[in-house]
Amino acid sequence: ELYYGEIAGSFGIEADYAARTRQSARFDEIAAAANDDGAAAACLRRAAMITAAGIVNVCRMTSAQMVTVGGAVPLLYGPYMEIVSEYVMGQFGDCSAPTLQRSAAGNDAGVIGAALHAMNTA
């Protein structure tokens, strides 16, 4: 079975950054500034940790063995998948952790997945 979910995306990161700094910025600007801007890095790390916790919970409920992470966040913020993977491995251990992979569809992964699901259930 396939499951789709939006856990922590670019809009949430933008809102978190605005709340922390009282400045608005697009996600791609936040990701580009992460090396030099502590608030930007904290927002991206928080999103990665929320994503990781969501993956752990979904995998425990569904026994999923593979998770594809799509969207712009893992594409534009290099440490994102590393943060997610470390947390997931820590919760499951090396032997039972699901396989995590970055989506080849990038920012369109969610839309493509939803369309495929709709076609298969129609």
PyMOL commands that place a pseudoatom at each C-alpha (Angstrom):
pseudoatom trace, name=CA, resn=GLU, resi=1, chain=A, elem=C, hetatm=0, pos=[0.000, 0.000, 0.000]
pseudoatom trace, name=CA, resn=LEU, resi=2, chain=A, elem=C, hetatm=0, pos=[1.080, 3.589, -0.594]
pseudoatom trace, name=CA, resn=TYR, resi=3, chain=A, elem=C, hetatm=0, pos=[0.593, 6.472, 1.822]
pseudoatom trace, name=CA, resn=TYR, resi=4, chain=A, elem=C, hetatm=0, pos=[1.131, 10.175, 1.204]
pseudoatom trace, name=CA, resn=GLY, resi=5, chain=A, elem=C, hetatm=0, pos=[1.669, 12.885, 3.767]
pseudoatom trace, name=CA, resn=GLU, resi=6, chain=A, elem=C, hetatm=0, pos=[2.774, 16.493, 4.132]
pseudoatom trace, name=CA, resn=ILE, resi=7, chain=A, elem=C, hetatm=0, pos=[4.733, 16.785, 7.341]
pseudoatom trace, name=CA, resn=ALA, resi=8, chain=A, elem=C, hetatm=0, pos=[6.917, 19.900, 7.335]
pseudoatom trace, name=CA, resn=GLY, resi=9, chain=A, elem=C, hetatm=0, pos=[7.125, 21.906, 4.149]
pseudoatom trace, name=CA, resn=SER, resi=10, chain=A, elem=C, hetatm=0, pos=[8.401, 25.193, 2.863]
pseudoatom trace, name=CA, resn=PHE, resi=11, chain=A, elem=C, hetatm=0, pos=[5.383, 27.235, 4.006]
pseudoatom trace, name=CA, resn=GLY, resi=12, chain=A, elem=C, hetatm=0, pos=[5.933, 26.109, 7.584]
pseudoatom trace, name=CA, resn=ILE, resi=13, chain=A, elem=C, hetatm=0, pos=[9.609, 27.009, 7.388]
pseudoatom trace, name=CA, resn=GLU, resi=14, chain=A, elem=C, hetatm=0, pos=[8.747, 30.464, 6.054]
pseudoatom trace, name=CA, resn=ALA, resi=15, chain=A, elem=C, hetatm=0, pos=[6.229, 30.998, 8.887]
pseudoatom trace, name=CA, resn=ASP, resi=16, chain=A, elem=C, hetatm=0, pos=[8.727, 29.781, 11.500]
pseudoatom trace, name=CA, resn=TYR, resi=17, chain=A, elem=C, hetatm=0, pos=[11.402, 32.120, 10.130]
pseudoatom trace, name=CA, resn=ALA, resi=18, chain=A, elem=C, hetatm=0, pos=[9.003, 35.084, 10.174]
pseudoatom trace, name=CA, resn=ALA, resi=19, chain=A, elem=C, hetatm=0, pos=[8.025, 34.299, 13.779]
pseudoatom trace, name=CA, resn=ARG, resi=20, chain=A, elem=C, hetatm=0, pos=[11.672, 34.054, 14.873]
pseudoatom trace, name=CA, resn=THR, resi=21, chain=A, elem=C, hetatm=0, pos=[13.016, 37.094, 13.030]
pseudoatom trace, name=CA, resn=ARG, resi=22, chain=A, elem=C, hetatm=0, pos=[9.986, 39.294, 12.292]
pseudoatom trace, name=CA, resn=GLN, resi=23, chain=A, elem=C, hetatm=0, pos=[11.179, 39.267, 8.665]
pseudoatom trace, name=CA, resn=SER, resi=24, chain=A, elem=C, hetatm=0, pos=[9.592, 37.476, 5.763]
pseudoatom trace, name=CA, resn=ALA, resi=25, chain=A, elem=C, hetatm=0, pos=[11.642, 35.427, 3.344]
pseudoatom trace, name=CA, resn=ARG, resi=26, chain=A, elem=C, hetatm=0, pos=[10.952, 32.769, 0.741]
pseudoatom trace, name=CA, resn=PHE, resi=27, chain=A, elem=C, hetatm=0, pos=[12.022, 29.233, 1.539]
pseudoatom trace, name=CA, resn=ASP, resi=28, chain=A, elem=C, hetatm=0, pos=[14.789, 29.234, -1.066]
pseudoatom trace, name=CA, resn=GLU, resi=29, chain=A, elem=C, hetatm=0, pos=[16.241, 32.399, 0.506]
pseudoatom trace, name=CA, resn=ILE, resi=30, chain=A, elem=C, hetatm=0, pos=[16.115, 30.800, 3.963]
pseudoatom trace, name=CA, resn=ALA, resi=31, chain=A, elem=C, hetatm=0, pos=[17.843, 27.657, 2.677]
pseudoatom trace, name=CA, resn=ALA, resi=32, chain=A, elem=C, hetatm=0, pos=[20.537, 29.738, 0.958]
pseudoatom trace, name=CA, resn=ALA, resi=33, chain=A, elem=C, hetatm=0, pos=[21.169, 31.710, 4.160]
pseudoatom trace, name=CA, resn=ALA, resi=34, chain=A, elem=C, hetatm=0, pos=[21.359, 28.691, 6.483]
pseudoatom trace, name=CA, resn=ASN, resi=35, chain=A, elem=C, hetatm=0, pos=[25.168, 28.605, 6.611]
pseudoatom trace, name=CA, resn=ASP, resi=36, chain=A, elem=C, hetatm=0, pos=[25.384, 32.207, 7.849]
pseudoatom trace, name=CA, resn=ASP, resi=37, chain=A, elem=C, hetatm=0, pos=[22.032, 32.769, 9.570]
pseudoatom trace, name=CA, resn=GLY, resi=38, chain=A, elem=C, hetatm=0, pos=[21.390, 30.942, 12.839]
pseudoatom trace, name=CA, resn=ALA, resi=39, chain=A, elem=C, hetatm=0, pos=[17.628, 31.560, 12.664]
pseudoatom trace, name=CA, resn=ALA, resi=40, chain=A, elem=C, hetatm=0, pos=[17.461, 30.104, 9.155]
pseudoatom trace, name=CA, resn=ALA, resi=41, chain=A, elem=C, hetatm=0, pos=[19.457, 27.037, 10.189]
pseudoatom trace, name=CA, resn=ALA, resi=42, chain=A, elem=C, hetatm=0, pos=[17.240, 26.549, 13.272]
pseudoatom trace, name=CA, resn=CYS, resi=43, chain=A, elem=C, hetatm=0, pos=[14.063, 26.697, 11.167]
pseudoatom trace, name=CA, resn=LEU, resi=44, chain=A, elem=C, hetatm=0, pos=[15.390, 24.131, 8.718]
pseudoatom trace, name=CA, resn=ARG, resi=45, chain=A, elem=C, hetatm=0, pos=[16.611, 21.849, 11.502]
pseudoatom trace, name=CA, resn=ARG, resi=46, chain=A, elem=C, hetatm=0, pos=[13.214, 22.076, 13.208]
pseudoatom trace, name=CA, resn=ALA, resi=47, chain=A, elem=C, hetatm=0, pos=[11.465, 21.118, 9.952]
pseudoatom trace, name=CA, resn=ALA, resi=48, chain=A, elem=C, hetatm=0, pos=[13.821, 18.157, 9.533]
pseudoatom trace, name=CA, resn=MET, resi=49, chain=A, elem=C, hetatm=0, pos=[13.143, 16.965, 13.083]
pseudoatom trace, name=CA, resn=ILE, resi=50, chain=A, elem=C, hetatm=0, pos=[9.370, 17.297, 12.602]
pseudoatom trace, name=CA, resn=THR, resi=51, chain=A, elem=C, hetatm=0, pos=[9.647, 15.344, 9.357]
pseudoatom trace, name=CA, resn=ALA, resi=52, chain=A, elem=C, hetatm=0, pos=[11.740, 12.663, 11.046]
pseudoatom trace, name=CA, resn=ALA, resi=53, chain=A, elem=C, hetatm=0, pos=[9.277, 12.284, 13.921]
pseudoatom trace, name=CA, resn=GLY, resi=54, chain=A, elem=C, hetatm=0, pos=[6.411, 12.064, 11.422]
pseudoatom trace, name=CA, resn=ILE, resi=55, chain=A, elem=C, hetatm=0, pos=[8.237, 9.386, 9.439]
pseudoatom trace, name=CA, resn=VAL, resi=56, chain=A, elem=C, hetatm=0, pos=[8.888, 7.361, 12.596]
pseudoatom trace, name=CA, resn=ASN, resi=57, chain=A, elem=C, hetatm=0, pos=[5.238, 7.574, 13.651]
pseudoatom trace, name=CA, resn=VAL, resi=58, chain=A, elem=C, hetatm=0, pos=[3.877, 6.653, 10.225]
pseudoatom trace, name=CA, resn=CYS, resi=59, chain=A, elem=C, hetatm=0, pos=[6.316, 3.761, 9.860]
pseudoatom trace, name=CA, resn=ARG, resi=60, chain=A, elem=C, hetatm=0, pos=[5.369, 2.402, 13.264]
pseudoatom trace, name=CA, resn=MET, resi=61, chain=A, elem=C, hetatm=0, pos=[1.656, 2.594, 12.394]
pseudoatom trace, name=CA, resn=THR, resi=62, chain=A, elem=C, hetatm=0, pos=[1.965, 1.143, 8.888]
pseudoatom trace, name=CA, resn=SER, resi=63, chain=A, elem=C, hetatm=0, pos=[5.125, -1.009, 9.122]
pseudoatom trace, name=CA, resn=ALA, resi=64, chain=A, elem=C, hetatm=0, pos=[6.435, 0.863, 6.078]
pseudoatom trace, name=CA, resn=GLN, resi=65, chain=A, elem=C, hetatm=0, pos=[9.887, -0.275, 5.039]
pseudoatom trace, name=CA, resn=MET, resi=66, chain=A, elem=C, hetatm=0, pos=[10.613, 2.522, 2.574]
pseudoatom trace, name=CA, resn=VAL, resi=67, chain=A, elem=C, hetatm=0, pos=[9.878, 6.262, 2.657]
pseudoatom trace, name=CA, resn=THR, resi=68, chain=A, elem=C, hetatm=0, pos=[10.386, 8.678, -0.209]
pseudoatom trace, name=CA, resn=VAL, resi=69, chain=A, elem=C, hetatm=0, pos=[10.945, 12.259, 0.906]
pseudoatom trace, name=CA, resn=GLY, resi=70, chain=A, elem=C, hetatm=0, pos=[9.978, 14.768, -1.763]
pseudoatom trace, name=CA, resn=GLY, resi=71, chain=A, elem=C, hetatm=0, pos=[9.672, 18.483, -2.084]
pseudoatom trace, name=CA, resn=ALA, resi=72, chain=A, elem=C, hetatm=0, pos=[12.028, 21.413, -2.293]
pseudoatom trace, name=CA, resn=VAL, resi=73, chain=A, elem=C, hetatm=0, pos=[13.235, 21.170, 1.304]
pseudoatom trace, name=CA, resn=PRO, resi=74, chain=A, elem=C, hetatm=0, pos=[15.561, 18.146, 0.913]
pseudoatom trace, name=CA, resn=LEU, resi=75, chain=A, elem=C, hetatm=0, pos=[16.718, 19.427, -2.474]
pseudoatom trace, name=CA, resn=LEU, resi=76, chain=A, elem=C, hetatm=0, pos=[17.728, 22.910, -1.326]
pseudoatom trace, name=CA, resn=TYR, resi=77, chain=A, elem=C, hetatm=0, pos=[18.964, 22.229, 2.195]
pseudoatom trace, name=CA, resn=GLY, resi=78, chain=A, elem=C, hetatm=0, pos=[21.841, 19.747, 2.104]
pseudoatom trace, name=CA, resn=PRO, resi=79, chain=A, elem=C, hetatm=0, pos=[21.880, 18.612, 5.773]
pseudoatom trace, name=CA, resn=TYR, resi=80, chain=A, elem=C, hetatm=0, pos=[18.109, 17.949, 5.777]
pseudoatom trace, name=CA, resn=MET, resi=81, chain=A, elem=C, hetatm=0, pos=[18.185, 14.257, 4.839]
pseudoatom trace, name=CA, resn=GLU, resi=82, chain=A, elem=C, hetatm=0, pos=[21.155, 13.657, 7.136]
pseudoatom trace, name=CA, resn=ILE, resi=83, chain=A, elem=C, hetatm=0, pos=[19.229, 15.118, 10.098]
pseudoatom trace, name=CA, resn=VAL, resi=84, chain=A, elem=C, hetatm=0, pos=[16.125, 13.095, 9.194]
pseudoatom trace, name=CA, resn=SER, resi=85, chain=A, elem=C, hetatm=0, pos=[18.091, 9.860, 8.702]
pseudoatom trace, name=CA, resn=GLU, resi=86, chain=A, elem=C, hetatm=0, pos=[20.008, 10.179, 11.971]
pseudoatom trace, name=CA, resn=TYR, resi=87, chain=A, elem=C, hetatm=0, pos=[16.800, 10.683, 13.965]
pseudoatom trace, name=CA, resn=VAL, resi=88, chain=A, elem=C, hetatm=0, pos=[14.968, 7.814, 12.255]
pseudoatom trace, name=CA, resn=MET, resi=89, chain=A, elem=C, hetatm=0, pos=[17.927, 5.451, 12.732]
pseudoatom trace, name=CA, resn=GLY, resi=90, chain=A, elem=C, hetatm=0, pos=[18.124, 6.465, 16.379]
pseudoatom trace, name=CA, resn=GLN, resi=91, chain=A, elem=C, hetatm=0, pos=[14.457, 5.595, 16.918]
pseudoatom trace, name=CA, resn=PHE, resi=92, chain=A, elem=C, hetatm=0, pos=[14.534, 2.249, 15.106]
pseudoatom trace, name=CA, resn=GLY, resi=93, chain=A, elem=C, hetatm=0, pos=[18.112, 1.094, 15.300]
pseudoatom trace, name=CA, resn=ASP, resi=94, chain=A, elem=C, hetatm=0, pos=[20.173, 0.128, 12.281]
pseudoatom trace, name=CA, resn=CYS, resi=95, chain=A, elem=C, hetatm=0, pos=[18.458, -3.195, 11.581]
pseudoatom trace, name=CA, resn=SER, resi=96, chain=A, elem=C, hetatm=0, pos=[14.791, -2.223, 11.590]
pseudoatom trace, name=CA, resn=ALA, resi=97, chain=A, elem=C, hetatm=0, pos=[14.875, 1.362, 10.262]
pseudoatom trace, name=CA, resn=PRO, resi=98, chain=A, elem=C, hetatm=0, pos=[12.975, 2.014, 7.044]
pseudoatom trace, name=CA, resn=THR, resi=99, chain=A, elem=C, hetatm=0, pos=[14.926, 2.935, 3.936]
pseudoatom trace, name=CA, resn=LEU, resi=100, chain=A, elem=C, hetatm=0, pos=[14.761, 6.672, 3.287]
pseudoatom trace, name=CA, resn=GLN, resi=101, chain=A, elem=C, hetatm=0, pos=[15.270, 8.114, -0.155]
pseudoatom trace, name=CA, resn=ARG, resi=102, chain=A, elem=C, hetatm=0, pos=[15.060, 11.518, -1.749]
pseudoatom trace, name=CA, resn=SER, resi=103, chain=A, elem=C, hetatm=0, pos=[12.379, 11.778, -4.413]
pseudoatom trace, name=CA, resn=ALA, resi=104, chain=A, elem=C, hetatm=0, pos=[13.621, 12.052, -7.973]
pseudoatom trace, name=CA, resn=ALA, resi=105, chain=A, elem=C, hetatm=0, pos=[10.533, 14.191, -8.681]
pseudoatom trace, name=CA, resn=GLY, resi=106, chain=A, elem=C, hetatm=0, pos=[11.753, 16.885, -6.274]
pseudoatom trace, name=CA, resn=ASN, resi=107, chain=A, elem=C, hetatm=0, pos=[9.244, 19.631, -5.588]
pseudoatom trace, name=CA, resn=ASP, resi=108, chain=A, elem=C, hetatm=0, pos=[6.593, 17.910, -7.736]
pseudoatom trace, name=CA, resn=ALA, resi=109, chain=A, elem=C, hetatm=0, pos=[6.653, 14.640, -5.767]
pseudoatom trace, name=CA, resn=GLY, resi=110, chain=A, elem=C, hetatm=0, pos=[3.531, 15.365, -3.724]
pseudoatom trace, name=CA, resn=VAL, resi=111, chain=A, elem=C, hetatm=0, pos=[1.458, 16.399, -6.717]
pseudoatom trace, name=CA, resn=ILE, resi=112, chain=A, elem=C, hetatm=0, pos=[2.618, 13.407, -8.750]
pseudoatom trace, name=CA, resn=GLY, resi=113, chain=A, elem=C, hetatm=0, pos=[1.936, 11.015, -5.876]
pseudoatom trace, name=CA, resn=ALA, resi=114, chain=A, elem=C, hetatm=0, pos=[-1.549, 12.420, -5.287]
pseudoatom trace, name=CA, resn=ALA, resi=115, chain=A, elem=C, hetatm=0, pos=[-2.364, 12.198, -9.011]
pseudoatom trace, name=CA, resn=LEU, resi=116, chain=A, elem=C, hetatm=0, pos=[-1.161, 8.570, -9.182]
pseudoatom trace, name=CA, resn=HIS, resi=117, chain=A, elem=C, hetatm=0, pos=[-3.195, 7.711, -6.107]
pseudoatom trace, name=CA, resn=ALA, resi=118, chain=A, elem=C, hetatm=0, pos=[-6.302, 9.342, -7.600]
pseudoatom trace, name=CA, resn=MET, resi=119, chain=A, elem=C, hetatm=0, pos=[-5.848, 7.466, -10.873]
pseudoatom trace, name=CA, resn=ASN, resi=120, chain=A, elem=C, hetatm=0, pos=[-5.418, 4.138, -9.072]
pseudoatom trace, name=CA, resn=THR, resi=121, chain=A, elem=C, hetatm=0, pos=[-8.479, 4.565, -6.886]
pseudoatom trace, name=CA, resn=ALA, resi=122, chain=A, elem=C, hetatm=0, pos=[-10.843, 5.981, -9.538]
for i in range(1, 122): cmd.bond("trace and resi %d" % i, "trace and resi %d" % (i + 1))
show_as sticks, trace
zoom trace
